[in-house]
Amino acid sequence: MAEARPRTIDVHGHPVNFIEAGSGPVLLLIHGMAGTCANWEAVIEPLAINHTVIAPDFPGHGASAPGGGDYSLGSLASGLRDLLLALGHDRATLVGHSLGGGVALQFTYQFPEMVERLVLVSSGGLGPDVSPILRAAALPGAELFISATAGVGSKVGSMVGRGLGLVGLRPNADLAEVTRGYATLTDSARRKAFVATLRSVVGTEGQRVAALDKLYLAETLPLLIVWGERDPIIPVEHGRDAHAQLPSSRLEIFEDTGHVPQAASSPPSNASSPKPSPPSSTQTNGGRGSKPPRSNAPDRIRTCGLQLRRLSLYPAELRARVRSLAIGSPRCCGR
């Protein structure tokens, strides 16, 4: 098993923290809102058996230093581009979760020549709907409320997790990740970065940024869409709609799984866990037919990721298509 190593590198004078493991084709794992590279810890080492896995913290998240104040999708995508180049990589498969999915889409739009394949996990940017909790966090004055409650909220979350463990139940993966993310917001710099990042993509009426009108640009790019059937943050219908727009994509929907399928708990020891099966009509039609058998979500994500190697690549064709449509360069930092 390839060992994951924490590293730090200066990019434009700002320390960027990331986890690196393995060798081979590059997989860039991009975390979500208030997340860190630790959100991928369940899948990093297995994926690293055949890949170079890089999982960074966004500026102002985790152990990375705050950025210069611009936390827009364009700026975050440019920062990831600069990180890859600083590490000596000019191509990568992007795997984006939640906000990270939106950043991965923006990265693909800005730098198509650097993208080999694209994986969207419970991705933002595919529709307006989003949890009321995130819409409320975009309200004026939300930073003061978060400042007053982050410490208490993290302790309550930990108590709930311990209580469930005492009675033999597993805490929900969504609860665990929300608790871990909320705990980081006790730090003023992290809190400011979170609020600025959130407001760049979410308003009181929902998600403010949508990539649906540009999805067709990725029609020649190998694309995997992963979602939890019970996602309470971004509805699974967004994944189904994106797959309908790009029928050549592969859609995987996990039963009894929420917003963080890569961190979902394994089945109990007395439960059967069938091996992942090849894509069936139920898996590729958005799950509208009979439901596929249950399986361990992290195992299926690992399997889907490894199977991406078998897909043909058309980065040059994608780049040519963008240019032929005379799309101007986005006005983003670091372009």
LUMVEX-555526 format. One record per residue (C-alpha): residue number from 1; x, y, z. Coordinates in nm, 2 decimals, padded with zeros to 4 digits. Layout:
N
pos = NUM, c1 = X, c2 = Y, c3 = Z
...
// end
This chain:
335
pos = 1, c1 = 00.00, c2 = 00.00, c3 = 00.00
pos = 2, c1 = 00.14, c2 = 00.34, c3 = -00.10
pos = 3, c1 = 00.20, c2 = 00.56, c3 = 00.20
pos = 4, c1 = 00.04, c2 = 00.91, c3 = 00.21
pos = 5, c1 = 00.28, c2 = 01.19, c3 = 00.30
pos = 6, c1 = 00.19, c2 = 01.54, c3 = 00.41
pos = 7, c1 = 00.39, c2 = 01.81, c3 = 00.23
pos = 8, c1 = 00.40, c2 = 02.18, c3 = 00.21
pos = 9, c1 = 00.52, c2 = 02.39, c3 = -00.09
pos = 10, c1 = 00.52, c2 = 02.77, c3 = -00.14
pos = 11, c1 = 00.31, c2 = 02.89, c3 = -00.43
pos = 12, c1 = 00.35, c2 = 03.26, c3 = -00.50
pos = 13, c1 = 00.48, c2 = 03.30, c3 = -00.15
pos = 14, c1 = 00.19, c2 = 03.13, c3 = 00.02
pos = 15, c1 = 00.24, c2 = 02.79, c3 = 00.19
pos = 16, c1 = 00.01, c2 = 02.52, c3 = 00.04
pos = 17, c1 = -00.04, c2 = 02.20, c3 = 00.23
pos = 18, c1 = -00.12, c2 = 01.88, c3 = 00.05
pos = 19, c1 = -00.10, c2 = 01.50, c3 = 00.08
pos = 20, c1 = 00.09, c2 = 01.31, c3 = -00.18
pos = 21, c1 = 00.11, c2 = 00.94, c3 = -00.24
pos = 22, c1 = 00.20, c2 = 00.68, c3 = -00.50
pos = 23, c1 = 00.34, c2 = 00.72, c3 = -00.85
pos = 24, c1 = 00.19, c2 = 00.71, c3 = -01.20
pos = 25, c1 = -00.07, c2 = 00.92, c3 = -01.37
pos = 26, c1 = -00.17, c2 = 01.21, c3 = -01.15
pos = 27, c1 = -00.50, c2 = 01.22, c3 = -00.96
pos = 28, c1 = -00.58, c2 = 01.56, c3 = -00.81
pos = 29, c1 = -00.84, c2 = 01.53, c3 = -00.53
pos = 30, c1 = -01.02, c2 = 01.85, c3 = -00.46
pos = 31, c1 = -01.21, c2 = 01.89, c3 = -00.13
pos = 32, c1 = -01.54, c2 = 02.07, c3 = -00.07
pos = 33, c1 = -01.66, c2 = 02.37, c3 = 00.14
pos = 34, c1 = -01.49, c2 = 02.40, c3 = 00.48
pos = 35, c1 = -01.31, c2 = 02.08, c3 = 00.40
pos = 36, c1 = -00.95, c2 = 01.97, c3 = 00.39
pos = 37, c1 = -00.74, c2 = 01.71, c3 = 00.23
pos = 38, c1 = -00.84, c2 = 01.48, c3 = 00.51
pos = 39, c1 = -01.18, c2 = 01.44, c3 = 00.35
pos = 40, c1 = -01.01, c2 = 01.20, c3 = 00.11
pos = 41, c1 = -00.82, c2 = 00.99, c3 = 00.36
pos = 42, c1 = -01.03, c2 = 00.68, c3 = 00.31
pos = 43, c1 = -00.94, c2 = 00.66, c3 = -00.06
pos = 44, c1 = -00.59, c2 = 00.81, c3 = -00.10
pos = 45, c1 = -00.38, c2 = 00.51, c3 = -00.03
pos = 46, c1 = -00.58, c2 = 00.26, c3 = -00.24
pos = 47, c1 = -00.59, c2 = 00.50, c3 = -00.54
pos = 48, c1 = -00.21, c2 = 00.56, c3 = -00.49
pos = 49, c1 = -00.13, c2 = 00.20, c3 = -00.58
pos = 50, c1 = -00.14, c2 = 00.29, c3 = -00.95
pos = 51, c1 = -00.14, c2 = 00.68, c3 = -00.94
pos = 52, c1 = 00.03, c2 = 00.98, c3 = -00.81
pos = 53, c1 = -00.24, c2 = 01.11, c3 = -00.58
pos = 54, c1 = -00.23, c2 = 01.48, c3 = -00.47
pos = 55, c1 = -00.48, c2 = 01.61, c3 = -00.23
pos = 56, c1 = -00.43, c2 = 01.98, c3 = -00.14
pos = 57, c1 = -00.60, c2 = 02.21, c3 = 00.11
pos = 58, c1 = -00.75, c2 = 02.52, c3 = -00.05
pos = 59, c1 = -00.61, c2 = 02.86, c3 = 00.06
pos = 60, c1 = -00.73, c2 = 02.94, c3 = 00.41
pos = 61, c1 = -00.85, c2 = 02.58, c3 = 00.46
pos = 62, c1 = -00.67, c2 = 02.31, c3 = 00.66
pos = 63, c1 = -00.30, c2 = 02.38, c3 = 00.70
pos = 64, c1 = -00.27, c2 = 02.60, c3 = 00.39
pos = 65, c1 = -00.21, c2 = 02.97, c3 = 00.45
pos = 66, c1 = -00.50, c2 = 03.22, c3 = 00.36
pos = 67, c1 = -00.49, c2 = 03.35, c3 = 00.01
pos = 68, c1 = -00.50, c2 = 03.71, c3 = -00.11
pos = 69, c1 = -00.87, c2 = 03.75, c3 = -00.05
pos = 70, c1 = -01.00, c2 = 03.61, c3 = -00.38
pos = 71, c1 = -01.17, c2 = 03.28, c3 = -00.32
pos = 72, c1 = -01.37, c2 = 03.27, c3 = -00.65
pos = 73, c1 = -01.38, c2 = 02.95, c3 = -00.86
pos = 74, c1 = -01.15, c2 = 03.10, c3 = -01.11
pos = 75, c1 = -00.89, c2 = 03.19, c3 = -00.85
pos = 76, c1 = -00.91, c2 = 02.85, c3 = -00.68
pos = 77, c1 = -00.87, c2 = 02.68, c3 = -01.02
pos = 78, c1 = -00.57, c2 = 02.89, c3 = -01.11
pos = 79, c1 = -00.41, c2 = 02.81, c3 = -00.77
pos = 80, c1 = -00.45, c2 = 02.44, c3 = -00.84
pos = 81, c1 = -00.30, c2 = 02.48, c3 = -01.18
pos = 82, c1 = 00.00, c2 = 02.66, c3 = -01.03
pos = 83, c1 = 00.04, c2 = 02.39, c3 = -00.76
pos = 84, c1 = 00.05, c2 = 02.12, c3 = -01.03
pos = 85, c1 = 00.31, c2 = 02.31, c3 = -01.23
pos = 86, c1 = 00.52, c2 = 02.38, c3 = -00.92
pos = 87, c1 = 00.52, c2 = 02.00, c3 = -00.86
pos = 88, c1 = 00.63, c2 = 01.93, c3 = -01.22
pos = 89, c1 = 00.29, c2 = 01.80, c3 = -01.35
pos = 90, c1 = 00.13, c2 = 01.93, c3 = -01.67
pos = 91, c1 = -00.17, c2 = 01.68, c3 = -01.68
pos = 92, c1 = -00.40, c2 = 01.53, c3 = -01.42
pos = 93, c1 = -00.73, c2 = 01.36, c3 = -01.37
pos = 94, c1 = -00.94, c2 = 01.59, c3 = -01.15
pos = 95, c1 = -01.17, c2 = 01.45, c3 = -00.88
pos = 96, c1 = -01.38, c2 = 01.72, c3 = -00.72
pos = 97, c1 = -01.62, c2 = 01.69, c3 = -00.43
pos = 98, c1 = -01.90, c2 = 01.95, c3 = -00.37
pos = 99, c1 = -01.73, c2 = 02.29, c3 = -00.40
pos = 100, c1 = -01.43, c2 = 02.10, c3 = -00.54
pos = 101, c1 = -01.65, c2 = 01.97, c3 = -00.82
pos = 102, c1 = -01.73, c2 = 02.33, c3 = -00.92
pos = 103, c1 = -01.36, c2 = 02.42, c3 = -00.91
pos = 104, c1 = -01.28, c2 = 02.11, c3 = -01.12
pos = 105, c1 = -01.53, c2 = 02.22, c3 = -01.38
pos = 106, c1 = -01.39, c2 = 02.57, c3 = -01.38
pos = 107, c1 = -01.04, c2 = 02.43, c3 = -01.41
pos = 108, c1 = -01.15, c2 = 02.22, c3 = -01.71
pos = 109, c1 = -01.29, c2 = 02.53, c3 = -01.87
pos = 110, c1 = -00.98, c2 = 02.74, c3 = -01.81
pos = 111, c1 = -00.71, c2 = 02.48, c3 = -01.87
pos = 112, c1 = -00.85, c2 = 02.20, c3 = -02.08
pos = 113, c1 = -00.51, c2 = 02.10, c3 = -02.21
pos = 114, c1 = -00.42, c2 = 01.99, c3 = -01.85
pos = 115, c1 = -00.72, c2 = 01.77, c3 = -01.79
pos = 116, c1 = -00.71, c2 = 01.40, c3 = -01.87
pos = 117, c1 = -01.03, c2 = 01.29, c3 = -01.71
pos = 118, c1 = -01.30, c2 = 01.44, c3 = -01.48
pos = 119, c1 = -01.47, c2 = 01.30, c3 = -01.17
pos = 120, c1 = -01.75, c2 = 01.49, c3 = -01.00
pos = 121, c1 = -01.85, c2 = 01.38, c3 = -00.66
pos = 122, c1 = -02.17, c2 = 01.54, c3 = -00.52
pos = 123, c1 = -02.06, c2 = 01.84, c3 = -00.72
pos = 124, c1 = -02.16, c2 = 02.20, c3 = -00.69
pos = 125, c1 = -02.22, c2 = 02.41, c3 = -01.00
pos = 126, c1 = -02.48, c2 = 02.19, c3 = -01.16
pos = 127, c1 = -02.80, c2 = 02.36, c3 = -01.05
pos = 128, c1 = -02.93, c2 = 02.62, c3 = -00.81
pos = 129, c1 = -03.05, c2 = 02.39, c3 = -00.53
pos = 130, c1 = -02.84, c2 = 02.37, c3 = -00.21
pos = 131, c1 = -02.90, c2 = 02.31, c3 = 00.16
pos = 132, c1 = -03.08, c2 = 02.60, c3 = 00.35
pos = 133, c1 = -02.79, c2 = 02.58, c3 = 00.60
pos = 134, c1 = -02.54, c2 = 02.70, c3 = 00.34
pos = 135, c1 = -02.78, c2 = 02.97, c3 = 00.21
pos = 136, c1 = -02.82, c2 = 03.09, c3 = 00.57
pos = 137, c1 = -02.44, c2 = 03.10, c3 = 00.61
pos = 138, c1 = -02.43, c2 = 03.35, c3 = 00.32
pos = 139, c1 = -02.64, c2 = 03.60, c3 = 00.50
pos = 140, c1 = -02.49, c2 = 03.93, c3 = 00.63
pos = 141, c1 = -02.37, c2 = 03.88, c3 = 00.99
pos = 142, c1 = -02.33, c2 = 03.50, c3 = 00.95
pos = 143, c1 = -01.96, c2 = 03.53, c3 = 01.04
pos = 144, c1 = -02.05, c2 = 03.65, c3 = 01.39
pos = 145, c1 = -02.29, c2 = 03.36, c3 = 01.44
pos = 146, c1 = -02.03, c2 = 03.11, c3 = 01.32
pos = 147, c1 = -01.77, c2 = 03.27, c3 = 01.55
pos = 148, c1 = -02.00, c2 = 03.23, c3 = 01.85
pos = 149, c1 = -02.11, c2 = 02.87, c3 = 01.77
pos = 150, c1 = -01.82, c2 = 02.69, c3 = 01.60
pos = 151, c1 = -01.65, c2 = 02.58, c3 = 01.92
pos = 152, c1 = -01.98, c2 = 02.46, c3 = 02.08
pos = 153, c1 = -02.10, c2 = 02.30, c3 = 01.76
pos = 154, c1 = -01.78, c2 = 02.09, c3 = 01.72
pos = 155, c1 = -01.81, c2 = 01.97, c3 = 02.08
pos = 156, c1 = -02.17, c2 = 01.88, c3 = 02.04
pos = 157, c1 = -02.09, c2 = 01.69, c3 = 01.72
pos = 158, c1 = -01.82, c2 = 01.50, c3 = 01.89
pos = 159, c1 = -02.05, c2 = 01.41, c3 = 02.18
pos = 160, c1 = -02.32, c2 = 01.29, c3 = 01.94
pos = 161, c1 = -02.06, c2 = 01.07, c3 = 01.76
pos = 162, c1 = -01.94, c2 = 00.92, c3 = 02.09
pos = 163, c1 = -02.30, c2 = 00.86, c3 = 02.20
pos = 164, c1 = -02.38, c2 = 00.67, c3 = 01.88
pos = 165, c1 = -02.07, c2 = 00.46, c3 = 01.93
pos = 166, c1 = -02.17, c2 = 00.36, c3 = 02.28
pos = 167, c1 = -02.49, c2 = 00.20, c3 = 02.15
pos = 168, c1 = -02.32, c2 = 00.03, c3 = 01.86
pos = 169, c1 = -02.42, c2 = 00.27, c3 = 01.59
pos = 170, c1 = -02.19, c2 = 00.44, c3 = 01.34
pos = 171, c1 = -02.20, c2 = 00.82, c3 = 01.31
pos = 172, c1 = -02.32, c2 = 00.94, c3 = 00.97
pos = 173, c1 = -02.03, c2 = 01.03, c3 = 00.74
pos = 174, c1 = -02.20, c2 = 01.37, c3 = 00.67
pos = 175, c1 = -02.22, c2 = 01.45, c3 = 01.04
pos = 176, c1 = -01.85, c2 = 01.35, c3 = 01.09
pos = 177, c1 = -01.73, c2 = 01.57, c3 = 00.81
pos = 178, c1 = -01.95, c2 = 01.87, c3 = 00.90
pos = 179, c1 = -01.83, c2 = 01.84, c3 = 01.26
pos = 180, c1 = -01.47, c2 = 01.83, c3 = 01.15
pos = 181, c1 = -01.51, c2 = 02.12, c3 = 00.91
pos = 182, c1 = -01.71, c2 = 02.34, c3 = 01.15
pos = 183, c1 = -01.44, c2 = 02.29, c3 = 01.42
pos = 184, c1 = -01.18, c2 = 02.46, c3 = 01.19
pos = 185, c1 = -01.40, c2 = 02.77, c3 = 01.18
pos = 186, c1 = -01.30, c2 = 02.87, c3 = 01.54
pos = 187, c1 = -00.99, c2 = 03.02, c3 = 01.38
pos = 188, c1 = -01.05, c2 = 03.37, c3 = 01.25
pos = 189, c1 = -00.85, c2 = 03.34, c3 = 00.93
pos = 190, c1 = -01.02, c2 = 03.00, c3 = 00.84
pos = 191, c1 = -01.36, c2 = 03.15, c3 = 00.92
pos = 192, c1 = -01.30, c2 = 03.45, c3 = 00.69
pos = 193, c1 = -01.18, c2 = 03.22, c3 = 00.41
pos = 194, c1 = -01.49, c2 = 03.00, c3 = 00.45
pos = 195, c1 = -01.73, c2 = 03.29, c3 = 00.44
pos = 196, c1 = -01.56, c2 = 03.45, c3 = 00.14
pos = 197, c1 = -01.55, c2 = 03.11, c3 = -00.05
pos = 198, c1 = -01.91, c2 = 03.04, c3 = 00.03
pos = 199, c1 = -02.04, c2 = 03.38, c3 = -00.08
pos = 200, c1 = -01.85, c2 = 03.34, c3 = -00.41
pos = 201, c1 = -02.07, c2 = 03.05, c3 = -00.51
pos = 202, c1 = -02.38, c2 = 03.05, c3 = -00.28
pos = 203, c1 = -02.64, c2 = 03.33, c3 = -00.21
pos = 204, c1 = -02.96, c2 = 03.34, c3 = -00.01
pos = 205, c1 = -03.15, c2 = 03.19, c3 = -00.31
pos = 206, c1 = -02.91, c2 = 02.91, c3 = -00.37
pos = 207, c1 = -02.60, c2 = 02.84, c3 = -00.58
pos = 208, c1 = -02.49, c2 = 03.14, c3 = -00.78
pos = 209, c1 = -02.26, c2 = 02.97, c3 = -01.02
pos = 210, c1 = -02.38, c2 = 02.71, c3 = -01.28
pos = 211, c1 = -02.18, c2 = 02.52, c3 = -01.54
pos = 212, c1 = -02.48, c2 = 02.36, c3 = -01.71
pos = 213, c1 = -02.46, c2 = 02.58, c3 = -02.02
pos = 214, c1 = -02.09, c2 = 02.48, c3 = -02.07
pos = 215, c1 = -02.12, c2 = 02.11, c3 = -02.00
pos = 216, c1 = -02.13, c2 = 02.03, c3 = -02.37
pos = 217, c1 = -01.76, c2 = 02.14, c3 = -02.39
pos = 218, c1 = -01.67, c2 = 01.83, c3 = -02.19
pos = 219, c1 = -01.86, c2 = 01.59, c3 = -02.41
pos = 220, c1 = -01.53, c2 = 01.44, c3 = -02.54
pos = 221, c1 = -01.37, c2 = 01.42, c3 = -02.20
pos = 222, c1 = -01.40, c2 = 01.09, c3 = -01.99
pos = 223, c1 = -01.64, c2 = 01.19, c3 = -01.72
pos = 224, c1 = -01.76, c2 = 01.00, c3 = -01.41
pos = 225, c1 = -02.04, c2 = 01.15, c3 = -01.19
pos = 226, c1 = -02.07, c2 = 01.01, c3 = -00.83
pos = 227, c1 = -02.36, c2 = 01.09, c3 = -00.59
pos = 228, c1 = -02.53, c2 = 00.97, c3 = -00.27
pos = 229, c1 = -02.90, c2 = 00.90, c3 = -00.31
pos = 230, c1 = -02.96, c2 = 01.07, c3 = 00.03
pos = 231, c1 = -02.75, c2 = 01.38, c3 = -00.02
pos = 232, c1 = -02.90, c2 = 01.65, c3 = 00.21
pos = 233, c1 = -02.67, c2 = 01.93, c3 = 00.08
pos = 234, c1 = -02.69, c2 = 01.91, c3 = -00.30
pos = 235, c1 = -02.98, c2 = 01.69, c3 = -00.44
pos = 236, c1 = -02.89, c2 = 01.38, c3 = -00.64
pos = 237, c1 = -03.11, c2 = 01.51, c3 = -00.93
pos = 238, c1 = -02.83, c2 = 01.75, c3 = -01.02
pos = 239, c1 = -02.61, c2 = 01.45, c3 = -01.10
pos = 240, c1 = -02.89, c2 = 01.28, c3 = -01.30
pos = 241, c1 = -02.95, c2 = 01.60, c3 = -01.50
pos = 242, c1 = -02.58, c2 = 01.64, c3 = -01.58
pos = 243, c1 = -02.56, c2 = 01.28, c3 = -01.69
pos = 244, c1 = -02.87, c2 = 01.34, c3 = -01.91
pos = 245, c1 = -02.69, c2 = 01.63, c3 = -02.08
pos = 246, c1 = -02.38, c2 = 01.42, c3 = -02.13
pos = 247, c1 = -02.50, c2 = 01.06, c3 = -02.20
pos = 248, c1 = -02.14, c2 = 00.95, c3 = -02.27
pos = 249, c1 = -02.06, c2 = 01.01, c3 = -01.90
pos = 250, c1 = -02.08, c2 = 00.74, c3 = -01.64
pos = 251, c1 = -02.32, c2 = 00.79, c3 = -01.34
pos = 252, c1 = -02.28, c2 = 00.61, c3 = -01.01
pos = 253, c1 = -02.54, c2 = 00.66, c3 = -00.74
pos = 254, c1 = -02.49, c2 = 00.51, c3 = -00.39
pos = 255, c1 = -02.78, c2 = 00.40, c3 = -00.19
pos = 256, c1 = -02.80, c2 = 00.49, c3 = 00.18
pos = 257, c1 = -02.52, c2 = 00.75, c3 = 00.13
pos = 258, c1 = -02.53, c2 = 01.12, c3 = 00.18
pos = 259, c1 = -02.31, c2 = 01.41, c3 = 00.07
pos = 260, c1 = -01.97, c2 = 01.26, c3 = 00.14
pos = 261, c1 = -01.97, c2 = 00.91, c3 = -00.03
pos = 262, c1 = -01.59, c2 = 00.89, c3 = -00.03
pos = 263, c1 = -01.60, c2 = 00.89, c3 = 00.36
pos = 264, c1 = -01.91, c2 = 00.67, c3 = 00.40
pos = 265, c1 = -01.87, c2 = 00.40, c3 = 00.66
pos = 266, c1 = -01.82, c2 = 00.04, c3 = 00.56
pos = 267, c1 = -02.11, c2 = -00.20, c3 = 00.61
pos = 268, c1 = -02.14, c2 = -00.37, c3 = 00.96
pos = 269, c1 = -01.92, c2 = -00.68, c3 = 01.00
pos = 270, c1 = -02.23, c2 = -00.90, c3 = 00.98
pos = 271, c1 = -02.35, c2 = -00.75, c3 = 00.65
pos = 272, c1 = -02.26, c2 = -00.87, c3 = 00.31
pos = 273, c1 = -02.07, c2 = -00.64, c3 = 00.08
pos = 274, c1 = -02.10, c2 = -00.74, c3 = -00.29
pos = 275, c1 = -01.81, c2 = -00.67, c3 = -00.51
pos = 276, c1 = -01.85, c2 = -00.38, c3 = -00.75
pos = 277, c1 = -02.01, c2 = -00.49, c3 = -01.07
pos = 278, c1 = -01.96, c2 = -00.35, c3 = -01.42
pos = 279, c1 = -02.19, c2 = -00.06, c3 = -01.52
pos = 280, c1 = -02.54, c2 = -00.18, c3 = -01.59
pos = 281, c1 = -02.84, c2 = -00.01, c3 = -01.74
pos = 282, c1 = -02.95, c2 = 00.09, c3 = -01.40
pos = 283, c1 = -02.62, c2 = 00.25, c3 = -01.31
pos = 284, c1 = -02.59, c2 = 00.45, c3 = -01.64
pos = 285, c1 = -02.95, c2 = 00.56, c3 = -01.68
pos = 286, c1 = -02.93, c2 = 00.77, c3 = -01.36
pos = 287, c1 = -03.07, c2 = 00.50, c3 = -01.13
pos = 288, c1 = -03.43, c2 = 00.54, c3 = -01.25
pos = 289, c1 = -03.49, c2 = 00.17, c3 = -01.30
pos = 290, c1 = -03.45, c2 = -00.11, c3 = -01.05
pos = 291, c1 = -03.19, c2 = -00.01, c3 = -00.79
pos = 292, c1 = -02.84, c2 = -00.16, c3 = -00.80
pos = 293, c1 = -02.73, c2 = -00.38, c3 = -00.51
pos = 294, c1 = -02.58, c2 = -00.20, c3 = -00.21
pos = 295, c1 = -02.20, c2 = -00.18, c3 = -00.18
pos = 296, c1 = -01.94, c2 = 00.00, c3 = 00.02
pos = 297, c1 = -01.93, c2 = 00.35, c3 = -00.13
pos = 298, c1 = -01.55, c2 = 00.41, c3 = -00.08
pos = 299, c1 = -01.47, c2 = 00.07, c3 = -00.24
pos = 300, c1 = -01.69, c2 = 00.16, c3 = -00.54
pos = 301, c1 = -01.53, c2 = 00.50, c3 = -00.57
pos = 302, c1 = -01.19, c2 = 00.34, c3 = -00.58
pos = 303, c1 = -01.30, c2 = 00.09, c3 = -00.84
pos = 304, c1 = -01.46, c2 = 00.37, c3 = -01.06
pos = 305, c1 = -01.14, c2 = 00.57, c3 = -01.03
pos = 306, c1 = -00.92, c2 = 00.29, c3 = -01.14
pos = 307, c1 = -01.15, c2 = 00.21, c3 = -01.43
pos = 308, c1 = -01.11, c2 = 00.56, c3 = -01.57
pos = 309, c1 = -00.77, c2 = 00.45, c3 = -01.70
pos = 310, c1 = -00.94, c2 = 00.24, c3 = -01.96
pos = 311, c1 = -01.13, c2 = 00.54, c3 = -02.12
pos = 312, c1 = -00.98, c2 = 00.70, c3 = -02.43
pos = 313, c1 = -00.85, c2 = 01.06, c3 = -02.39
pos = 314, c1 = -00.93, c2 = 01.35, c3 = -02.61
pos = 315, c1 = -00.77, c2 = 01.66, c3 = -02.44
pos = 316, c1 = -00.65, c2 = 01.80, c3 = -02.78
pos = 317, c1 = -00.99, c2 = 01.77, c3 = -02.93
pos = 318, c1 = -01.15, c2 = 01.94, c3 = -02.63
pos = 319, c1 = -00.90, c2 = 02.22, c3 = -02.66
pos = 320, c1 = -00.97, c2 = 02.26, c3 = -03.03
pos = 321, c1 = -01.34, c2 = 02.26, c3 = -02.97
pos = 322, c1 = -01.31, c2 = 02.54, c3 = -02.71
pos = 323, c1 = -01.10, c2 = 02.75, c3 = -02.95
pos = 324, c1 = -01.33, c2 = 02.68, c3 = -03.25
pos = 325, c1 = -01.62, c2 = 02.83, c3 = -03.05
pos = 326, c1 = -01.41, c2 = 03.15, c3 = -03.00
pos = 327, c1 = -01.46, c2 = 03.15, c3 = -02.62
pos = 328, c1 = -01.25, c2 = 03.42, c3 = -02.47
pos = 329, c1 = -01.01, c2 = 03.37, c3 = -02.18
pos = 330, c1 = -01.20, c2 = 03.40, c3 = -01.85
pos = 331, c1 = -01.11, c2 = 03.70, c3 = -01.64
pos = 332, c1 = -00.96, c2 = 03.52, c3 = -01.35
pos = 333, c1 = -00.65, c2 = 03.56, c3 = -01.13
pos = 334, c1 = -00.34, c2 = 03.38, c3 = -01.25
pos = 335, c1 = -00.48, c2 = 03.29, c3 = -01.60
// end
